[in-house]
Amino acid sequence: MRGLVRAGVFVWAGLIAGIVFQAAAQHMPAPIVNPPGVRLHLDLADAGPFREMQMIRGSIQLDRQREPSGVDGGESFWTLAGYLVDPPLGEGPERCGVPERPCARNPRGSISESHMWGLGQPEQDGPRPLRITEQLHLLPPGNYRIAAVAVRHQDYQAEPSTIPASPRPVVMAVSNWLPLTILPASDDWIQQTLTQYSPTKHPPPSEEGPAAHRAWLDSIHQLQLLDHPAAWQVISALQHTGNYLTLDGLQFTRRPEQACTWLRQGLDDARRRVDSWYLRTTNMVCGRVELPPQPPPPASDGRRSPEYTANMRAHVERQQTWHRQQVDSHGARLLASLPQREGQVLADALSALLEMVPSAQARAARQPSAGLGWSSSSTFFVNPFVADGAEPSWAPRFRQGLPQWVASLDPELRSGLLGRVAQHMESPEWASVLEAELRQLSADDASGAMRHLIYSLATLDAKRAANLVAAELRKPETWLHPEMLKLLPVEPRPFTDEELVQLLVNPQAHGRDEMVRHAAVARFASPEAAPRFRELYEQKQPACQFVLVGYFVRADPDYAATILGSNWDMQGGRRPCQMEYLSHTASYGMGPVLEEYLTAHLFHSQVPLKQAAALSLQAHGSPAAQDALWEAMRHFHQYWKGREDELARNPEGQEFEMALARALMYARHWTMAMESIQQLRSLCTGTQCLQGTGSMLRTWQQPLVVHATKAHAHFHGQLAHYSMTSREELLERISQLPAGTRVRVFVGGLDAEVLRSAVLKEAAVAGLVVEQ
């Protein structure tokens, strides 16, 4: 999945950044003039001169006076955007090192996508080390001057009228200029560098300290900078050992023809690790050689002529055709090499091939445009999950041989791959393979990857997965986790009360095993069995049984009130089980008695306890909990009013304020309106709270954007600042919006039309205005 996700990120980052840059460039100051009181200082760790492809280290420091609440009345922060270079590098659209396009890792990137880390924050005073060649990669020989560029980002004040509807002018700062001489890299120097850094195969032990780890990372960075076939071979060999190395540097090679040939040869080499990221790198490098350049951008005013639109459409179609050819040819070569591959090298190749085979659901959906786009690097990508369903010619042979190849892997590699098989192939016959694999697990040898197979089985056959979970829970010892019980239906109940009682009296149950049994009681036991479970609970006193208390919260609230009441001390020290009740019990049972306990603890004398209460209310509290959270927020504001500087030196206080604000802003069961966000911001005292509410205000500018995407068992929804992981959660969030709210809906992935219909139906019921 990593290659697919990263490819998708680059596609959309390129599209969005291109739009943002066109707007931002019109406001870019040239030359850069630092704001008053802002000084950016760049240093080199070594005097030089440097060899071509040699790592260049340095440090950067931002000194500034505390900026007033000037720009829109909010707090500002800075990030490093890249470097200016004199003379600039490249020509035409590849040109970088000028104010409108500082040189950064993405050769076509704008300042909008080059943010790396914050500068000038109070907790980050002093020079910050950096590898300059992470951005100024592969500088050709010559004499240069370089300077660093930082960009200021601005938070917003509460009044929505002050939040600009269009991009404001970009505020930047430039550092001092440093001379930089780059000499040609001789073959002898390259060989010496390889000899020096090649033995670095694994990270140093943690006891050797951060300096040793930084030196190890430096050696990796130096290897990746060597744009030479000998270096590529060394990196590939180190990857074979499981080392933390990638071929990322090849994306920017000055030898694209040679690199393309070398990468394609690796498809036939059974010793080389070829994963989805390797294939993506191959496409990026070979695309530079075999694909024509992207049409020049439209005029500076941003208007797209019919000619430009036609040229871009033809360009995308050429990329689409070329990409499909690569899928067919590269996949066939990789498939032919499988009989000679084994272990991790075989698992990587199988995973890469899986991602090139459209799933059965994707072939049925046949959405020609859903997964197509072009990136700023002129490399075309197709998401195989939502492409047009045309599968490569080698796919039937791959499906036929896949069971045998998977069976040849050791258990750990096999388990990791089986989950991806289930997601990509979506073939019912694989359900029996997954089930057989899971039935072999024991409570002692089940790794996290193996246990995760149960969710893959559920995507193929939910009933079979539920039956397996129920059978596994009845064993004396189990590998189950409490979360896995959600794969079982609540009705009809999968266990009788007597079976659940027997789970608790098992003398072998301990640790996670005991917790999952308590979770089963909390989820499935009936209220009628409460006397028996009270008896079992009291037999194990004084042991903390916070999961079982979730059952009493649901089924026997009076008894739950007795348990929680014994911990009702708002001024004393922490009592036994108090933190567990506050942090975890609501996950297993929520009701008025527990909500009262949580809201009362918002005013406890110990900050960790009241912070835990706020977090639980965020995830599980009913809308009635809002009153207590608002009261706690006002109390905090009054307590720290006029003592802002003291609060800035109190991390615990800032964290609690942010926990209260997040509980109100991100609550699962209610949604804040614009007026409520403004009110919350007016109560903020600390910087984190001001920045968080300011960011939230901007996301609430109407029309609100509703995003929803489904890929197999994975769902992602986004509404303003809210993120959802299920369709039901998204629809609930939509239902909470005030009538008349203007929204725009963007739905993609599998079952897009069905999902879109459900979203539009819920929006209509809620009285929302859906704009096109």
C-alpha positions in Angstrom: 0.0 0.0 0.0 2.9 2.4 0.7 3.6 3.0 -3.0 0.0 3.6 -3.8 -0.6 6.0 -1.0 2.6 7.9 -1.7 1.8 8.0 -5.4 -1.7 9.4 -4.7 -0.3 12.0 -2.4 2.1 13.2 -5.0 -0.6 13.4 -7.7 -2.9 15.6 -5.6 0.0 17.5 -4.1 1.1 18.4 -7.6 -2.3 19.4 -8.7 -3.1 21.5 -5.6 0.3 23.1 -5.4 0.1 24.2 -9.0 -3.1 26.1 -8.3 -1.8 27.5 -5.1 1.5 28.6 -6.6 -0.2 30.5 -9.4 -2.1 32.5 -6.8 0.8 32.9 -4.4 3.3 34.0 -7.1 1.2 37.0 -7.9 1.7 38.3 -4.3 5.3 37.2 -4.0 7.7 40.1 -3.0 10.7 40.4 -5.2 13.3 41.0 -4.0 12.6 39.5 -0.5 12.7 42.1 2.2 12.7 40.7 5.7 10.0 42.0 8.1 11.2 44.3 10.9 12.9 42.4 13.7 13.3 39.2 11.8 16.8 37.8 11.1 17.6 34.4 9.5 21.1 33.2 9.8 22.6 30.3 7.7 25.9 28.6 8.5 27.9 25.8 6.8 29.4 23.1 9.0 32.4 22.8 6.7 34.2 25.5 4.8 34.4 23.5 1.5 35.0 23.4 -1.3 32.7 20.5 -1.8 32.6 17.7 -4.4 29.7 17.3 -6.7 27.3 14.8 -5.0 28.9 15.5 -1.6 26.7 16.0 1.5 26.6 19.6 2.7 25.7 20.1 6.3 24.9 23.4 8.0 22.6 25.1 10.5 20.0 27.7 10.5 18.6 30.0 13.2 15.7 32.4 13.1 15.9 35.4 15.5 12.8 37.5 15.8 11.2 39.8 18.3 7.8 38.7 19.5 5.6 39.6 16.6 2.5 41.6 17.6 -1.0 40.3 16.9 -0.7 42.2 13.7 -1.6 40.2 10.8 -5.3 39.3 11.3 -4.7 39.4 15.0 -3.2 35.9 15.3 0.0 34.2 16.2 2.6 33.5 13.4 5.1 30.8 12.9 7.8 30.2 10.3 9.0 27.3 8.2 12.0 26.7 6.0 10.9 26.8 2.3 14.1 26.2 0.4 17.2 28.1 -0.9 18.0 30.9 -3.2 21.0 30.2 -5.5 23.1 32.7 -7.5 23.3 31.9 -10.3 19.8 30.1 -10.3 19.7 26.5 -11.5 18.0 25.3 -14.6 16.0 27.0 -17.3 12.4 27.5 -18.1 9.9 25.6 -15.8 12.9 23.7 -14.2 14.5 26.9 -13.0 14.8 27.3 -9.2 16.8 29.4 -6.7 14.8 32.6 -7.3 12.3 34.2 -4.9 9.2 32.8 -6.7 10.6 29.3 -6.6 13.3 28.5 -4.0 15.2 25.3 -4.7 13.5 22.5 -2.7 13.3 18.7 -2.9 10.5 18.8 -5.5 12.2 20.4 -8.5 8.9 22.0 -9.6 7.6 22.6 -6.1 6.4 26.0 -5.0 6.8 27.3 -1.5 3.4 25.9 -0.7 4.6 22.3 -0.6 8.2 22.8 0.7 7.5 23.3 4.4 9.8 21.1 6.5 9.9 22.2 10.1 9.2 25.2 12.2 11.6 28.0 13.0 11.9 30.4 15.8 9.5 28.6 18.2 10.3 29.1 21.9 11.0 25.4 22.4 13.4 25.5 19.4 15.7 28.4 20.2 19.3 28.2 18.9 20.7 26.9 15.6 19.0 24.0 14.0 21.2 21.4 12.2 20.2 20.6 8.6 21.5 18.8 5.6 21.5 21.5 2.9 21.8 18.8 0.2 18.4 17.4 1.2 17.0 20.4 -0.8 20.0 21.5 -3.0 20.5 18.0 -4.3 23.0 17.3 -7.1 24.4 20.8 -7.6 26.5 20.8 -10.7 30.2 22.0 -10.5 30.5 25.8 -10.2 30.8 28.8 -7.9 27.6 29.8 -6.2 26.1 31.9 -3.5 23.3 30.4 -1.5 20.7 31.8 1.0 17.9 30.1 3.0 14.3 31.3 2.6 11.7 31.0 5.4 7.9 31.6 5.0 5.7 33.0 7.7 2.3 31.4 8.3 -0.4 33.3 10.1 -3.2 32.2 12.4 -6.5 34.0 12.4 -8.6 36.0 14.9 -12.1 35.1 15.7 -14.0 37.5 13.4 -14.8 35.7 10.2 -14.8 38.9 8.3 -11.1 39.3 8.8 -10.3 35.9 7.2 -9.3 36.6 3.6 -11.3 34.9 0.9 -8.2 35.0 -1.5 -4.5 34.3 -0.8 -2.9 37.2 1.1 0.7 38.3 0.1 3.3 35.7 1.0 5.6 37.0 3.7 9.2 35.6 3.5 12.6 36.2 5.1 15.9 35.5 3.5 19.2 34.7 5.3 22.7 35.9 4.8 24.4 34.8 1.5 27.2 32.2 1.7 29.8 31.3 -1.0 29.6 27.7 -2.1 32.1 26.1 -4.5 31.3 22.7 -6.1 34.1 20.7 -7.7 33.7 17.8 -10.1 33.4 14.4 -8.5 36.1 12.1 -9.8 35.7 8.3 -10.0 38.3 7.9 -7.3 36.4 10.2 -4.9 33.1 8.3 -5.6 34.9 5.0 -4.9 36.4 6.3 -1.7 33.0 7.6 -0.5 31.4 4.3 -1.3 34.1 2.4 0.7 33.7 4.8 3.6 29.9 4.6 3.9 29.0 1.1 2.5 29.6 -0.8 5.7 26.7 1.2 7.4 24.1 -1.5 7.1 22.1 -1.1 10.3 21.2 1.7 12.7 23.5 1.8 15.8 22.2 0.5 19.1 20.2 3.1 21.1 22.7 3.0 23.9 25.3 4.7 21.5 23.2 7.9 21.7 21.7 10.4 19.3 25.1 11.5 17.8 25.7 8.0 16.5 22.2 7.8 15.0 22.7 11.2 13.3 26.0 10.0 11.8 24.3 6.9 10.5 21.5 9.0 8.9 24.2 11.2 7.4 25.9 8.2 5.8 22.5 7.1 4.3 22.0 10.6 3.0 25.5 10.6 1.4 24.9 7.3 -0.3 21.6 8.5 -1.8 23.3 11.6 -3.1 25.8 9.6 -5.2 24.3 9.8 -8.6 26.4 6.9 -9.9 25.6 3.3 -11.0 28.1 2.0 -8.3 26.1 3.8 -5.6 22.8 2.5 -6.9 24.2 -1.0 -6.7 25.4 -0.5 -3.1 22.0 0.9 -2.0 20.2 -2.0 -3.6 22.5 -4.5 -1.8 21.9 -2.8 1.5 18.2 -2.8 0.9 18.5 -6.6 0.7 19.6 -6.6 4.3 16.5 -4.8 5.4 18.4 -1.5 5.8 16.6 1.8 6.0 17.5 2.9 2.5 15.5 3.9 -0.6 16.2 4.8 -4.1 14.6 8.3 -3.7 17.7 10.0 -5.1 17.1 8.4 -8.5 14.1 10.6 -9.1 16.5 13.6 -9.6 19.3 11.8 -11.4 21.2 13.6 -14.2 21.6 10.2 -15.8 18.0 9.3 -16.5 18.7 7.0 -19.5 21.3 5.0 -17.6 19.2 4.9 -14.5 16.1 3.8 -16.4 18.0 0.9 -17.9 19.4 -0.1 -14.5 16.0 0.0 -12.8 14.4 -2.1 -15.5 17.2 -4.7 -15.3 16.3 -5.0 -11.6 12.9 -6.4 -12.6 14.7 -9.5 -13.8 17.3 -9.7 -11.0 15.9 -12.1 -8.4 18.3 -10.7 -5.8 17.1 -7.1 -6.0 14.2 -5.9 -3.8 11.4 -4.6 -6.1 8.5 -3.1 -4.2 5.8 -0.7 -5.3 8.0 2.3 -4.5 10.7 0.8 -6.7 8.2 0.5 -9.6 7.0 4.1 -9.0 10.6 5.3 -9.1 11.1 3.4 -12.3 8.1 5.1 -13.9 9.3 8.5 -12.8 12.8 8.1 -14.1 11.8 6.3 -17.4 9.0 8.8 -17.9 11.6 11.6 -18.0 13.2 9.8 -20.9 10.3 8.5 -22.9 7.5 11.0 -22.3 7.2 14.5 -23.9 7.4 17.4 -21.5 4.2 18.9 -20.1 2.7 21.8 -22.1 3.9 25.2 -20.9 1.6 26.7 -18.3 -1.0 29.3 -19.2 -0.5 33.0 -19.0 0.4 34.6 -15.7 -3.2 35.7 -15.2 -4.1 32.1 -14.7 -6.6 31.8 -17.5 -6.5 28.6 -19.5 -7.0 28.9 -23.2 -8.9 26.2 -25.2 -5.6 25.4 -26.9 -3.8 24.8 -23.5 -6.7 22.7 -22.3 -6.6 20.6 -25.5 -2.9 20.1 -25.2 -3.0 19.1 -21.6 -5.8 16.6 -22.3 -3.7 15.1 -25.1 -0.7 15.1 -22.8 -2.6 13.2 -20.0 -3.9 10.7 -22.5 -0.3 10.0 -23.7 0.8 9.5 -20.1 -2.2 7.2 -19.5 -1.3 5.0 -22.4 2.4 4.9 -21.5 1.6 4.1 -17.9 -0.5 1.1 -18.9 2.3 -0.1 -21.1 4.6 0.0 -18.2 2.2 -1.9 -16.0 2.0 -4.6 -18.7 5.7 -4.9 -19.5 7.1 -4.3 -16.0 4.6 -6.7 -14.4 5.4 -9.4 -16.9 9.1 -9.2 -16.3 8.7 -9.2 -12.5 6.3 -12.1 -12.7 8.8 -14.1 -14.7 11.4 -13.7 -12.0 9.2 -14.9 -9.1 10.4 -18.6 -9.3 13.9 -17.4 -8.5 12.9 -15.1 -5.7 12.5 -16.0 -2.0 11.9 -14.5 1.4 11.5 -10.7 1.7 12.5 -10.2 -1.9 9.6 -12.5 -3.0 7.2 -10.9 -0.6 8.0 -7.4 -1.9 7.6 -8.5 -5.5 4.2 -10.2 -4.8 3.0 -7.0 -3.0 4.1 -4.8 -5.9 2.3 -7.1 -8.4 -0.9 -7.0 -6.3 -1.1 -3.3 -6.5 -0.9 -3.4 -10.3 -3.9 -5.8 -10.6 -7.3 -4.1 -10.4 -9.5 -5.6 -7.8 -12.7 -7.4 -8.8 -14.7 -4.5 -7.4 -12.7 -2.0 -9.4 -13.2 -3.9 -12.6 -16.9 -4.1 -12.0 -17.1 -0.4 -11.2 -15.2 0.7 -14.3 -14.7 4.3 -13.4 -12.4 5.6 -16.3 -11.6 9.0 -14.7 -11.7 8.4 -11.0 -8.0 7.5 -10.6 -6.4 9.7 -13.3 -4.4 12.8 -12.9 -1.1 14.4 -13.7 1.6 15.6 -11.4 3.9 18.6 -11.5 6.8 16.3 -12.5 5.1 15.3 -15.7 4.8 11.7 -14.5 1.4 10.1 -14.9 0.0 7.8 -12.2 -3.1 5.5 -12.2 -4.6 4.3 -9.0 -5.1 0.6 -9.8 -8.0 0.3 -7.4 -10.2 2.8 -9.3 -8.8 2.7 -12.8 -10.9 1.7 -15.7 -10.8 -2.0 -14.9 -8.5 -3.0 -17.9 -6.2 -5.5 -16.2 -2.7 -6.4 -17.5 -2.2 -9.5 -19.7 -0.2 -11.3 -17.0 -2.9 -11.0 -14.3 -4.5 -14.5 -14.9 -1.1 -16.2 -14.6 -0.4 -14.2 -11.4 -3.7 -15.2 -9.8 -3.1 -18.8 -10.7 0.4 -19.0 -9.1 -0.3 -16.7 -6.1 -1.4 -19.3 -3.6 1.8 -21.4 -4.2 4.1 -18.3 -3.8 2.3 -17.1 -0.7 2.5 -20.6 0.9 6.3 -20.6 0.4 6.8 -17.6 2.6 7.6 -17.9 6.3 4.7 -17.2 8.7 5.6 -13.5 9.4 6.0 -12.6 5.8 3.0 -14.6 4.8 0.7 -12.9 7.3 1.7 -9.5 6.2 1.1 -10.3 2.6 -2.2 -12.2 3.1 -3.9 -9.0 4.3 -3.0 -7.3 1.1 -4.1 -10.3 -0.9 -7.5 -10.1 0.7 -7.8 -6.3 0.0 -6.6 -6.5 -3.6 -7.9 -9.8 -4.9 -11.3 -9.7 -3.1 -11.7 -13.4 -4.0 -14.0 -15.5 -1.7 -11.6 -18.5 -2.1 -9.0 -16.6 -0.1 -11.3 -16.5 2.9 -10.5 -20.2 3.6 -6.8 -19.5 3.3 -7.0 -16.6 5.8 -9.2 -18.7 8.2 -6.7 -21.6 8.1 -3.9 -19.2 8.9 -5.7 -17.7 11.8 -6.7 -21.0 13.3 -3.0 -21.9 13.6 -2.3 -19.0 15.8 -1.7 -19.4 19.5 -1.9 -16.8 22.3 1.9 -16.7 22.5 3.2 -16.6 18.9 0.6 -14.3 17.3 2.3 -11.1 16.0 0.4 -7.9 15.3 0.5 -8.6 11.6 -1.0 -12.1 12.1 -3.8 -10.8 14.3 -4.6 -8.1 11.8 -5.6 -10.8 9.3 -9.0 -11.1 11.1 -9.9 -7.7 9.6 -8.9 -8.9 6.2 -11.0 -12.0 6.6 -13.9 -9.8 7.6 -13.7 -7.9 4.3 -14.1 -11.1 2.4 -16.6 -13.0 4.7 -17.9 -11.1 7.7 -19.9 -14.1 9.0 -16.9 -16.4 8.8 -14.8 -13.8 10.7 -17.4 -13.4 13.4 -17.6 -17.2 13.8 -13.8 -17.4 14.2 -13.7 -14.6 16.8 -16.5 -16.3 18.8 -14.7 -19.7 18.7 -11.4 -18.1 19.6 -12.9 -16.4 22.6 -14.1 -19.7 24.0 -10.5 -21.1 24.1 -8.6 -21.2 27.5 -6.1 -18.7 26.0 -6.6 -16.3 23.1 -4.8 -13.9 20.8 -7.9 -11.7 20.5 -7.8 -8.0 21.2 -10.9 -6.3 22.7 -11.4 -4.2 19.5 -11.9 -7.4 17.5 -15.1 -8.1 19.4 -16.7 -5.3 17.2 -16.6 -7.9 14.4 -19.4 -9.7 16.3 -23.0 -8.6 16.0 -24.6 -7.3 19.2 -27.9 -8.9 18.2 -28.5 -11.7 18.0 -26.1 -12.2 20.9 -23.2 -14.6 20.1 -22.9 -15.8 23.7 -25.3 -16.7 26.4 -24.9 -15.1 29.9 -23.8 -18.5 31.2 -21.0 -18.7 28.6 -19.9 -15.2 29.5 -19.8 -16.1 33.2 -17.6 -19.1 32.4 -15.2 -16.8 30.5 -14.6 -14.9 33.7 -14.1 -17.9 36.0 -11.4 -19.2 33.8 -8.3 -19.4 36.1 -5.9 -19.1 33.1 -7.2 -15.6 32.1 -4.7 -12.8 32.8 -3.5 -9.6 31.2 -4.9 -8.9 27.7 -6.7 -12.3 27.8 -8.6 -11.2 30.9 -9.3 -7.8 29.4 -10.9 -9.2 26.2 -13.1 -11.5 28.3 -14.3 -8.5 30.4 -14.9 -6.7 27.1 -17.1 -9.5 25.9 -19.2 -9.2 29.1 -19.4 -5.4 28.7 -20.5 -5.8 25.1 -22.8 -8.8 25.2 -24.1 -9.7 28.7 -27.7 -8.9 29.5 -28.9 -6.8 32.5 -30.6 -9.8 33.9 -27.2 -11.4 34.7 -26.0 -8.4 36.7 -26.2 -10.1 40.1 -23.9 -12.9 39.0 -21.4 -10.5 37.5 -21.5 -8.3 40.7 -20.5 -11.5 42.6 -17.6 -12.2 40.2 -16.5 -8.6 40.4 -16.4 -8.5 44.2 -14.5 -11.8 44.3 -11.6 -10.2 42.5 -11.5 -7.0 44.6 -9.4 -4.9 45.1 -8.0 -5.6 41.6 -8.9 -2.9 39.1 -11.5 -4.1 36.7 -12.2 -0.9 34.7 -13.4 -2.8 31.6 -16.0 -4.8 33.6 -17.2 -1.5 35.1 -18.3 -0.6 31.6 -20.9 -3.4 31.7 -22.3 -2.1 35.0 -22.5 1.4 33.5 -24.7 -0.1 30.8 -26.6 -2.8 32.6 -26.6 -1.9 36.3 -26.0 1.9 36.7 -26.8 1.9 40.4 -24.0 -0.5 41.1 -21.7 1.4 38.7 -22.5 4.6 40.7 -21.4 2.8 43.9 -18.1 1.8 42.3 -17.4 5.2 40.8 -18.5 6.9 44.0 -15.7 5.3 45.9 -13.3 7.4 43.7 -15.1 10.7 44.1 -12.4 12.7 45.7 -11.8 16.0 43.9 -9.1 17.3 46.1 -7.0 14.4 47.3 -4.4 12.4 45.5 -5.0 9.8 42.8 -7.1 6.9 44.0 -6.8 3.3 42.7 -8.4 2.8 39.3 -9.3 6.4 39.0 -7.3 7.1 35.9 -8.5 3.9 34.3 -12.1 4.8 34.9 -11.5 8.2 33.4 -9.5 7.1 30.4 -10.8 3.7 29.3 -14.2 2.7 30.8 -16.2 4.8 28.5 -14.9 2.7 25.6 -16.7 -0.3 27.0 -19.9 1.3 28.3 -21.2 4.8 28.4 -24.2 6.2 30.3 -25.4 9.0 32.5 -23.7 7.7 35.6 -20.2 7.6 34.0 -20.8 10.9 32.2 -21.6 12.5 35.5 -18.3 11.1 36.9 -16.3 12.4 33.9 -17.8 15.9 33.9 -17.2 16.2 37.7 -13.5 15.4 37.2 -13.1 18.3 34.8 -12.6 20.3 38.0 -10.3 17.8 39.8 -7.2 19.3 41.5 -4.9 17.1 39.5 -4.5 18.1 35.8 -3.8 14.6 34.4 -7.1 13.3 35.8 -9.2 16.2 34.4 -7.4 16.0 31.1 -8.3 12.3 30.9 -11.9 13.2 31.6 -12.0 15.7 28.8 -10.5 13.3 26.3 -13.1 10.6 27.2 -15.9 13.1 26.8 -14.6 14.1 23.4 -14.8 10.5 22.2 -18.0 9.3 24.1 -19.8 12.2 25.7 -23.4 13.0 24.9 -24.4 16.5 23.7 -25.4 17.2 27.3 -21.7 17.1 28.3 -21.1 20.4 26.4 -22.3 22.5 29.4 -19.7 21.1 31.7 -16.9 21.5 29.2 -17.9 25.1 28.5 -18.0 25.8 32.3 -14.5 24.2 32.7 -13.2 26.3 29.8 -14.6 29.5 31.4 -13.1 28.6 34.7 -9.7 28.0 33.1 -9.9 31.4 31.3 -10.7 33.2 34.5 -8.0 31.5 36.5 -5.3 32.4 34.0 -6.6 35.8 32.9 -3.8 38.3 33.1 -1.2 35.5 33.7 -0.6 34.6 30.0 3.2 34.6 30.4 3.0 32.3 33.4 0.8 29.9 31.4 3.3 29.9 28.6 5.8 28.4 31.0 3.4 25.8 32.2 3.2 23.0 29.6 0.7 21.0 31.8 -1.7 23.9 31.9 -1.5 24.5 28.1 -2.1 20.8 27.4 -5.2 20.8 29.6 -6.6 24.0 27.9 -6.0 22.3 24.6 -7.7 19.1 25.8 -10.8 21.1 26.7 -10.8 23.0 23.4 -10.4 19.7 21.4 -13.1 18.1 23.4 -15.5 20.8 22.3 -14.1 21.1 18.7 -13.7 17.5 17.8 -16.4 15.8 19.9 -17.9 12.6 18.3 -21.5 13.4 19.1 -21.9 17.1 18.4 -20.7 19.7 16.0 -19.7 23.2 16.7 -21.2 26.1 14.8 -19.2 29.2 13.7 -20.6 31.3 16.6 -19.5 28.6 19.1 -16.0 28.5 17.7 -15.7 32.3 18.0 -16.9 32.0 21.6 -14.4 29.3 22.3 -11.6 31.3 20.8 -12.4 34.3 22.9 -11.9 32.0 26.0 -8.5 30.8 24.8 -5.5 32.0 26.8 -2.6 29.9 25.5 -1.0 30.0 22.1 -1.9 26.4 21.2 -5.6 27.1 21.8 -5.6 30.3 19.8 -3.9 28.6 16.9 -6.2 25.5 17.0 -9.4 27.5 17.0 -8.0 29.9 14.4 -7.3 27.0 12.0 -10.8 25.6 12.7 -12.4 28.9 11.9 -10.9 28.9 8.5 -12.1 25.4 7.7 -15.6 26.5 8.6 -15.9 29.1 5.9 -18.9 28.1 3.8 -19.5 26.2 1.7 -18.1 23.4 3.8 -16.4 20.7 1.9 -17.4 17.1 2.4 -14.9 14.5 1.1 -15.6 10.8 1.2 -13.5 7.9 -0.3 -13.8 4.2 0.0 -11.1 1.7 -0.9 -12.0 -1.9 0.2 -12.3 -2.0 3.9 -10.8 1.5 4.3 -13.1 4.5 4.5 -12.0 8.1 4.9 -14.4 11.0 5.3 -13.6 14.7 5.9 -16.0 17.5 6.8 -14.2 20.8 7.6 -11.7 19.7 10.4 -13.6 16.5 11.3 -12.2 13.2 10.1 -14.3 10.1 9.9 -13.4 6.4 9.4 -16.8 5.0 8.6 -19.8 5.9 6.4 -22.1 5.9 9.5 -19.9 8.4 11.3 -19.8 10.7 8.2 -23.6 10.6 7.9 -24.0 11.3 11.6 -21.7 14.3 11.3 -23.7 15.7 8.4 -26.9 15.3 10.3 -25.4 17.5 13.1 -24.9 20.5 10.8 -27.4 23.5 11.2 -30.1 23.7 8.6 -29.2 26.0 5.8 -25.4 25.2 5.9 -23.9 25.4 2.4 -21.8 22.3 1.5 -20.0 20.9 -1.5 -19.7 17.1 -1.9 -16.7 15.3 -3.4 -17.0 11.5 -3.4 -14.6 9.0 -5.0 -13.2 5.5 -4.8 -15.3 2.3 -4.8 -19.1 2.5 -4.6 -18.8 6.2 -5.3 -22.3 6.7 -6.6 -23.9 4.7 -3.8 -21.9 6.7 -1.2 -22.8 10.0 -2.9 -26.5 9.2 -2.9 -26.3 8.4 0.8 -24.5 11.7 1.6 -26.9 13.8 -0.5 -29.9 12.1 1.1 -28.6 12.8 4.6 -27.9 16.4 3.6 -31.4 16.9 2.3 -32.9 15.5 5.6 -30.7 17.9 7.6 -31.8 20.8 5.4 -28.4 21.6 4.0 -27.8 23.5 0.7 -25.6 21.4 -1.6 -23.7 23.6 -4.1 -22.1 22.3 -7.3 
